[in-house]
Amino acid sequence: MSMMLIRRISVCRITMGPRGDKVAPFDASAVHSKRVRSRAPPSSYPGRFRNSSSSSSSSSSSLMPFIVTRASSSSPSSSSSSVEEESLDSSDDATTRQQLANATAAAKLATNAAASVDTSQLTSSFKLRRRGARTAQDEKEQREWARARWKMQRDERQKSVDEERVTHAREQWQAERDERVRQTREEQQRRLQEQQNYQKSLRPKGADLTPEQLAERDAKRSTKNKIKRGKDLEVTVTELAYGGKGVAKLDDGFPVFVERGLPGEVVRARITKKKKAYAEARKLNTISPPDDEVEAPCPAFGTCGGCKLQNLAYRKQLQYKGDQVRDLVQRIGGFGNASEIVQPAVAVADRYRYRNKMEFSASTRAWYAEPPPRREPLPEGAPPPPPEFHLGLHAPGQFDKILPLTECMLQHETADGILAHVVKRAPELGLLAYNAKSDDGYLRHLVLRRGNVSSAEPGAAEEDTFLAVLVTRDRGSGSDAPWEPDVAAAQDAALTTLMDELVERFPSLRSVYRASTATRNITVTSYDLHARDPAIYVRLLDLTFRISPDAFFQANTRGAEELYSLALDGAGLQSDDVALDLFCGTGSIGLCASRRCARVVGYELVESAVADATANAEANGVENATFVQGDLSRVEESLGGLLDNLAGASGREGRPPADVVFVNPNRPGLHPDLCTWLRKCGARKIVYVSCNPSTLARDLELLSCGDHGGDGAEEEEEGEGEVWWREDASYELEVVTPVDMFPQTPHVESVAVLQRRK
């Protein structure tokens, strides 16, 4: 070959920018040669790639006689090629001309091959880029839409805040306007009232009264002048109030409560207290006795504050006690049909000697109806007399003075003997009576309790047994007012001697305890058994009950049988019922009810009483009774878990935890929270045993929710809810029966039966 054919292969790469625009190509031959490179004109759209390639190829072939063009396989997305051409020297030689012709044909073939490059990869790449562009555009639109939505929500929130501010400002403005209007009206009324008062002051008093009103005013003025403390009046007692005082009314109806006055009695009384609505007086003497007066058998009657009604016939006692309960249920409870609900009072068998518990107090100060004779002065140099020792009952209204007694008509004769022995021997042994005013002394109380059976055995014989507790003021080193050790030891020795004498002298005294109080408070801190058995026993409705020194039990045993029989009959227990006994004490009501129902749960605050109730259940073979200790003022936390277990017991689905509830509270009655809980307990009946008719009437009003009518109550849909019984519901009072548990006294027990409204 005469000439050397130099051929350079140019590689042109088309590079796409981030936005789809074309950038300058990359020339691979530039690495090996510094010659000037020619670039293909940039193309904006991939669609022009094929045409531009064809045109560049044709132009290259026309300008250059011999061109070799090669497409780079590594860049399938290239849209055009930049071709550098090199001319070859030719000669006239025929061979060279033939070679040139062959080279030209080869160049055409190469150009056609480059034009026919498969553009499928380029099309796919273009679609991907266009899709990415659309995705970027969508993302931008989404961001703009999200921003617009956020602005809209922000505007809505701001609008809501603005509306609330406007509403609050409007309400505040209205409240201020109403307050200004109210103040203006009050000021106008005040000025009007001042003007009326001024005009009235210019008129003479009584100028605008009728003659009847003037007469009534004059009568009240005369009564006001007549009723003064220390003034003596002659009045006629017309009725008996709760508490045993007679009620006398003056001409204008002003009430005067006369101590120991009987209905129908005309007395001369001295005013002891004057209030705006009433006055109190003490009877000086009887001018005209009542028709129902009888002779009182007790020698202390008239001075003792206990048996105030001994001189009233017993049938009248029953009548007035029934009337008192009926009046309280109507006046305090608001029951208009009290005359139909409250039954006549029920009498008990024993009129005297019926109490099974008495408590006597010791003191250095005695109280007498008449002042005692003056003592003769002691001769000079004589030793001072020992402190006085008195044992008896507290005088009315006196916390530190004692009415000395050696017997009481309400307790057993054996108890009288024990009392008389202590009164006689205590001062002889040198025991010091306690002075409540100065917190000095040693012996504080003597408590006597009586049982009626010899033991806890079911077939034990009936026998009067007694338990004595001597309560002292602790004077040891652990008390807040200790004595010298030898003085305290001497008092302890004297008390031990006295208790030994009681055990030896009275065989029926089965238990003797010594109790002590660490402070001047009357709360007993410890009980120490001195001799014989730890407890005595009482038989009630064929059940035997254990009586410990501090256990609660009804004071009248035979009266309790009548009381509990009325309670059980009113409950209407069924064989599958669950009974709840609140304030159960030693379990007397619950154990009596255990024979008529499936299960009994008792609840009591005093721990020792709960222990006695459990022991009583075991002694009587009662297996379906459970007794729990706790505070009923917090009934929800105390009874919640236990009652939930009862409600979820097998066979009680859809039934309340208790079908019948017995309550036997002390004189203050039920806590308001307990009344609320009782309305929600779902029990079919509530049996309320009360020793205070005033609190009974108040609690009955709470349990009935003020709805005292028995007709028109909405019927309850018991099947609508799983816990329908938890809803607050009122109870209808069916009957109230007074029971005269304490004859000769103004106290009365009552049994009330309430039925859940249907």
Disulfide bonds with the S-S distance in Angstrom:
none
